[in-house]
Amino acid sequence: MSAAAYAWLFFRYARWLLWLAAIAYSIEFVVHRPRHLDMFGHLYLTTEFWMFMLPLAAVFAGFFE
């Protein structure tokens, strides 16, 4: 198998794993909502970061695929 085929497989698996991670994190947010909110009801920056970056990384992996 050529290097291009390995790169394609890597980005294909990365894309699906990132989408699954984004869905899993969203489910975890729904189940444990109070752990992701501060005393004013705002999202913590780490929660906001992961909820934004996981789907974005999946889209970019799809572009590289």
N, C-alpha and C positions, 0 to 999 in steps of 0.2 A: 504494500500500500504506500502511496506517495505521501509526502509531507503535507500537501494540500488537503488530502483526504483526512489526515489526522487533525489538522486545524479545523476542518469543517465539522468533524465529529466532536471535537472539544467544544466549539461554540454552540453546537446543537444541544449537547448535554448541559452546558452552562445555562443556556436560555431556559430550558425546561426546569432545571433545578432552581434557578432564580425565581421563576414564576411560582413554583411550589412553595418556596420560602416566603414570598410575598403573601400568598394566600394563607399560609400557616401563621404568619405574624399578624395578619388581619383577624384571623379567628382567635388568636391569643389575646388580641386587643379587645375583642367583643366579650370574651369570657372574663378577663381581668381588667376591666375598664378603670376602676379606681387607682390601680397601680401605675397608670399612664397619665394621670391628670394631677395637676398641682392643686393647691387649696382654692384657686380661683376658677377651676374648671378648664384650664388651658393645658394643651398637650406639652409634655416634656420635650425638650429639643431632641433628645435621643430617639424618642418614639416618632417624632415628626420626620427625623432624618431617615430612619429605617423604612417608614411607610412611604417615603418619597423615592429613596434611592434603590430599593430592591426592584420595583417595577421598571424604573429607569434603566438600571443595569441590564434587566432582561431584554428591554427593547434594543439597547445597544449591542448586546450579544446577538440578537436577531439580525441587526444590521451587518455585523461582522460575519455572520454565518453566510 
